[in-house]
Amino acid sequence: MWCYRKALRTCWEEHKINEGVLQAAHVTERLLDQLIKRKLHYAGQVIRGSSGHLLHLALEGRIKGRRGRGRPKRSWTDDIKQWTHYRTYGEIKWKADSREELGVMVVNLRTEEGT
């Protein structure tokens, strides 16, 4: 957003909302949506087991040890469950076994912004 504002010479004192800046810059696809799609594709590869055993263990949170105090960190599975609106990791794993169904999940992604 900062780069778009600089390119459009928008001063922060104008208090323009991000959506207005994106419309003025004629941006149709947001960077966040691209990152989410790539992360989901990579998670699908890891779930199918094509990326190695250690990555699979890390994705499922089965690494031994204890975390520090405080709020639990956000995990990959939490993000994927939120974006795909599946309730359990088992459902996601079952869908990701098929590349076609993973592709359908990526197409039907829903982020919090509604895109």
Buried (B, 14 or more C-beta within 10 A) or exposed (E): EEEBBEEEEBEEEEEBEEEEBBEBBEEEEBEEEEEBBEBBBBBBBBBBEEBEEEBBEBBBEEEEEEEEEEEEEEBBBEBBBBBBEBEEBEEBBEBBEEEEEBEEBBEEBEEEEEE
